[in-house]
Amino acid sequence: MKFQGANSVGQREKKSITMKLLIKNGHVVDPANKIDDILDILIDANKISLVGKDIKASVDKTIDATKRIVMPGIIDMHVHLREPGREDKETIASGTLAALKGGITSVLAMPNTQIPIDCSQNLKLLKSIIKKTSHANVLIAAAITKARQGKELTEISQLKKEGILAITDDGASVDDERLMSEALKQAMKHKVLVICHCEDVSISKDGVINLGFISTRLGLRGVSCESEYRRVRRDIQLAEKLGASIHIAHVSCKESVEIIAKAKKKSLRLSAETAPHYFSFSEEDLLGYNTNMKVNPPLRSKEDVVEIKQGLKSGVIDVIASDHAPHTDNEKIIEFERAEFGAIGLETELAASITELVDQGILNWTQLVQKFTVNPAKILGIDRGTLGKGAIADIIIVDTEREWTVESKDFLSRSKNSPFIGRRLKGIVELTILNGKIAYNRC
């Protein structure tokens, strides 16, 4: 395993990059340009200069991608990097190294850090850390409300001027409808995406797993699906009334899928995501009290898992994101009810998706790549997610047949709280190219 170019992305961009790379004979999947074929890709400096058959050129390095998938770098629009404030869990540096290993070249950092991203001062601090230590593209979401307390809006206009792409109180929902409506208005005015964490805490209260037979059997307090889908419905209704655009985070249950599907038929400006743990596991996987599977929203029923997969297949769910949420052993290896919610996912999300979706015939490769690249790029309004001529060369090469067992010792993340530990997955990233340079090489 090799990482190349240890300087930050910001530092790399200041340098004159003249390296030429040629990727040969790869199965190129690029939904943005309707490409699904065996092709070569020529990279000059940090951009793609040519995609075609049998390209001949004088280059610095030729990469044989025979029998490999070549796709745009993954854009993960839901990542908790924990810095500033909880560097014991994760840092910008460790999180972006883990991202590169997982084939992720761009991440959207959530604002629920211990020093919340809710004002210009804190945003500038985060940007300085990213500039100095990041190994991948880090995009920033700021909080909707100050200290994420749901009482007073942040200065959205100023935060937008300083570079945020989205606002969210992720980890908490904005309960006050008037305040949420005003946030949507401000977001529309300043062209900022609103990402909704949909949870009605008056319903979820102190629950720790899905409400049902399993919660009763385990003697744990349950969280009903209603706590999620009621808030999904409310936020969609507010957005519809105002003509606003919203993105629903970490969809976990069939009722949410149904509500989103009905809303999309009205041509609302609406998108939604789910995470691999919601289509890879169900509440029954909690019978061993594995706290790495304690997530929020909780793992749902097998029926919900089926509906999440169907929502991905039908296009109701637009995006797959990790909801990477690192926690220390002290926060996870304790009694289930006391353990923190959340699981890491940067290094497993692609393989889990190949295993659970492509191999099971739920999605084909074009559909999978679209949910990892084209759709999040479009939703966030960034110039990534494509392998077209002139595009920034963020590219990954994937061995789709290689099987591997997830082991905690192999994680680059500072935290090891993965629900996939011990599970056999299919597909592994061999090479990650970031801004035209090889940033990660498994060999």
C-alpha positions, 0 to 999 in steps of 0.5 A: 500500500503506497500513498504518494504526494503527502502534501495537502491538496491545497499545496499540490494545486500550487505546484506545476504538475506536468506528469502524463499518465496513460490508463490502458484497456480498462472497462471505463464506466462514465455515466455522465458521458454514457460510456461503458466500454473498454477504453484508454484514458490519457491524463495530461497535467491534472486533466483528462485530455483524451478517452478512446481506443488504442491511444498512443502517446509519450507518457511518464507512466502507463497503467494496465487496467485490463479486467478492471473497472475505471470510474470517476473518483467517488464523491462522498457527501456525508462524512464526519471527520471530527476535526477540529475538536475530536482528533482522537476519533479522526483527523482531516489527514487520517480521514482523507487517507482512508478515503483515498484507500476507499476510492473516494476523492472528494468528501463533504465534511459535516459540521457537527465537530466539537468546535461546530462549523457555525460561524466564520471563525470556526470555518476559517479554522477548518479551512486552514486545517484542510489546506495544511493536512488534507490528502483529498478534496474536502468540501464543507457543510456548515450548521443550519443553527448556531451550536446546532441547538435549533434556536438561531440561524447561522449567518448563511450568507457569510458562510456561503461567501467563505466557501460552504456548499451546504448547511445541515444540523446533521445529528439533529433535526431542526424542530422549529418549523418557522426556523426551518422555513427561514433556513430554506428561504436563506438557502434558496437566496444564497444557493446553498444545499440544505441537508436534512437529518430527519428525526423527531426526537419526541418520538425517538426519545431514548431509543437505541435500536429499531422498535419491534420484536428484536428490541423487545427480545434484547430488552433495549429501547426501540426507535420507531420508523415514524420518528424518521418518516414523519420528519421526512414528510414535514421537511418535504412539505416545507420545501414544497411550499417554498419551492426550495431544494432539499436533500434527505440524509441516511434514509433507512425505512420503507415509509421514507422511501415511499414519501420521497417517491411520491414527492418526486412525482411532483417534480420537486427539487428533492434528492436523497441518500442512504448508506451501505449499512442500511442495505447490508444489515438488518436489526437481526444483526444486532442479536449479538449486541454488536455496538459497531452496528449501533447507528442513527437512524438504527438498522431496520427490518429485513423488509426495510432493507428490501425497500432501500434496495428497491429505492436505489434501483428505481432511482428514488434514492439518488446517492450512496454515502458512507455517513462515516462516523468514527468513535473511539473504543472507549465510546463503543466497547461498552454497554449497548445503551451507553455506546455512541451511535455511528459507524466508519465507512470510507474504506468499505462503502464501495466494496459493500455496494458491489457485494450487496447491489451489483452482485445481487443484480440490484444495480448495474455498474452504470447505475452504481457509479452514477450514485457515487459520482454523477448524482452527488456532483450534480446535487452539490454543484461541483465539477467532478464525477466525470471522465470527459475530455477536459475534466479534472482527473479524479479517477479510480481503478477497481478490481471487481473480482477480488474478495477480502475479509474486513479486519480492524487492523487494516483500517487507516481511519483512527477509529475501528468501529465498522459493522463490516468487520469479519464480513467477506466483501468483493471488490477492492480499489487498486489505484486512486488518481487525484488531480492527475497524480497517483495518490494511492496505490494498493501494490 
